[in-house]
Amino acid sequence: MAYRIIPETKSRFLKIKCPGCGNDQIVFSKASSGIKCLVCSKELASSTGGKLIVKAKEFKELSS
């Protein structure tokens, strides 16, 4: 019996804390558009088309 190797994805979910209001927000690491805080509308991350550039100081990678 042959086993197939299933590739692991390189994208993750990130938990970002807004430096302005302290709101926690979960975003995708390969988002196609910029991310703004849902409470104060401050820009938390910007997209480069393939990978997200996080502008917030505190963020954590969530495990699957």
N, C-alpha and C positions, 0 to 999 in steps of 0.2 A: 504494500500500500504506500503510495507516494503522498508526502505531505507538502502542502503549499504554504509558503511563508506569506503571511499577511503583513503588508507594510504598515508601519505606525505613522499616524499623521503628524505633521510638524506644527499644526495650528493648535492653539490652546485658548481657553477662556481666562480672562484676567479680571481680578477684582481691583478696581481703581478707587481711591479715596480722593474726593475733591478737596483741594487746599483752601478753597474759599469758604465752603459751608460744611465740610466734613461728611457729605453724603457718600455712601458706598454705592458703586455701580458696577455691574458685571458686563464686560464687553468681549468681543471676539478678537483674537490677536491679528487676524487678517481681514479686518473690516474694510469695505470699499469706500467708505465715506468718513468724514471727521466725526468725532464723538464730543458732544457737549453735555454738561451736567444737567440733569433733569430738573433740579431745584433752582439753581442760580444762573444757568446758561453759560457758564464759563467753559472754554475749550479745554478738554482733558487730554485729547489725543488727536493727531492728524494722520491722514492716510497718505501713503506714497504710491498707492495703486496695488501693492502686494503685501506690504507689511505695515503695521501700525507703529507710529512714533508716539510714545507715551510722554506727555508733558507734565503729568502729575508726579509728585515726589514719592508718594506711597502707592505701591501696587503689589499684588501677590498673584502668582500663577496658581490656578485651581487645578487639582489633579483629577483625572478621570476615574 
